[in-house]
């Protein structure tokens, strides 16, 4: 009876965390669809149009480590609530910046929204921690599946609210994000997670250098960094590339919508695939999809090529990111959780920030093809790491069999 009650509570927690993730990701998709265009409209030097998106990722990177340790001290729920409050403040600043036509103020707003994303990155870990061991892979996938709602409603919401506060375009988009942050704060009141300080300290925590030196950590962190970094590089450049090719804003929103569906819709099955075939094989499929994205993108600049390339990019990211997260959960004990997760996500979002800063510059000076060709050496790096990881696994298995 108690086990059934615990299972029901875990499922309720995962559902609520999924809804919070959906709200966060919907806001992120609105930002992804509009931020570069807002930056473009506020600048004379158009090569810096993607700077607000890059600063969003920088804000995420800057918040990752303090968010993890703050949650370890105050509890996950309180940490998520603080993050949502920061996000609401950032969205309000962005609204004000658009009204004032201030690029620096808009960049500040997107930086604060990035900090909110840094807190929200731990939703997937919170779901894993509240679930039974055999349900963890599926719990991570289900929370990430919250992005499906974001994929459907994010770009559509950007189109609906673009003229909401006309004649000031796009201000309504960020006013809606304020509402999403407030809704997350309300939902979090119903989430029941372990209290701060409830983590068992029965086993001593290893130094961080010992944890990050594990082949499993190297594989997980590297795959997460490259998957997220390459996805951000291409996605950030896409709206500008499409407008530069003469396609309308509605087409750019459509492509970003389908890209987000590609990122999150597979989450309903990715956990099952990992359970059946193992994370490395699922991640290998992700590498193949990244290569396919490049091939399609290089074949032309019509709407179908943009659409298919971004869908494949999204699915490849899903397989790599969820697979790497599942691997990561096997690299640390409960006492090592905060610093290991912080180190992993700091590396990932550091790569994302670098990619976002590079995206507009590469697109402006070298073109759309160059943006996509950059995927290939990084995808090759993941492939090599997977081969080395498989050899390491085989040696460990032989050693245990002796």
Residue, then its C-alpha position, 0 to 999 in steps of 0.5 A: x500500500x505504501x509502495x503504491x502511494x509512493x508510486x502515485x506521488x512520484x507520477x504526480x510529481x513527474x506530471x507537475x514537473x513536466x507541466x513546469x518544463x512545458x511552460x519554461x520551454x514554451x517561453x524559450x521557443x518564443x524567445x528562439x523564434x523572436x529574439x534574433x529578429x528583435x535584435x535585428x530590428x534594434x541594431x545598425x550592425x546586423x552581425x550582432x543580431x543573435x547577441x541576445x540569444x547568445x546572452x541568454x545561453x550565457x545567463x544559463x551557463x552562469x546560473x547552472x552552478x549556483x542553482x545546483x548548490x542553492x537547491x542542495x541547500x534550500x531544496x529543489x522546489x524553492x530553487x525552481x521557484x527562485x528561478x521562475x521569479x528571475x525569469x518573470x523579471x527578465x521577461x518584464x525587462x524585455x517588454x520594457x526594452x522593446x518599448x524603449x527600443x533599447x538593445x542593451x536592456x533587451x540583452x539584459x532581459x534575455x540574460x535573466x531569462x537564460x538564468x531561469x533556464x539554468x534553474x529549469x535545467x534541473x527539472x529532469x534530474x528532479x524527476x529522476x530523483x523522485x522516481x524508482x530506479x527502474x522508472x528513472x529513464x522514463x521519468x527523464x524522458x517524460x519531463x523532456x516530453x513537456x517540450x512537445x507542448x512548447x513545440x506546438x504552442x511556442x512559435x504559434x504563441x509568438x505569432x499570436x502575440x507579435x502584434x498584441x501590443x501594436x504598434x510595438x512588435x514582439x513586446x506581447x511575446x515577452x509579456x506572455x512569458x511573464x505569465x508562464x513564469x507566474x504559472x510555474x510558481x503556482x504549480x510548484x506549490x503542489x510538487x513534493x520533493x525531498x527536503x533540503x539536507x535529506x540526501x544520505x551522507x553515508x558514503x563519503x563524496x569523492x573529489x570532483x576530479x575523480x568523478x569527471x575523470x570517469x569514462x562514463x562522465x567524459x562520454x555523457x558530458x561530451x555528448x551533451x555539450x556537442x549535441x546542445x551546442x550544435x543544435x543551438x548553433x543551427x537553430x539560432x541562425x535559422x530564422x535569420x537565414x530564412x528571412x535572408x532567403x526571402x522566406x516570411x516570418x510565418x515560415x521561420x516560426x513554422x520551421x522552429x515549431x517543427x524543430x522543437x517537435x523533433x527535439x521533444x516528441x521522441x521523448x515519449x519513446x526515447x526512454x523505452x529505446x534506452x531501456x531496450x538498446x542501451x544509451x550508447x546505441x541511441x546516442x549513435x543514432x543521434x550522431x547519424x541524424x546530425x549528419x543527415x541534418x547537414x546533408x539536407x541543409x546543404x541541398x538547398x534553401x527552400x522551405x522543405x530543406x529548412x524544415x527537414x534539416x531542423x526536424x532531423x537536428x531536433x531528433x538527433x539532439x533528443x537521442x544524444x541529450x537524453x542518452x547522455x543524461x541517462x549515462x550521467x545518472x550512473x556516475x555519482x552517488x547521492x552525496x555527489x549529486x549537486x557538484x556532478x550535475x553542476x559540472x555537467x550542465x556548466x560544460x553543456x551550457x558553456x558550449x551552448x553560449x559559445x555556439x550562440x555567440x558564434x552563430x550570427x557571426x558565422x552566418x553573417x560572414x560565411x553563410x548558411x552552408x558554413x553554419x551547417x558544415x560545422x556540425x560534421x567535425x563535432x559529430x565525428x568527435x562523438x562517434x570516436x568517443x562512443x567507440x572508445x567508451x564501448x571498448x572501456x565497457x567491454x574491458x570492465x565486463x571482462x574484468x567482472x566476469x573473471 
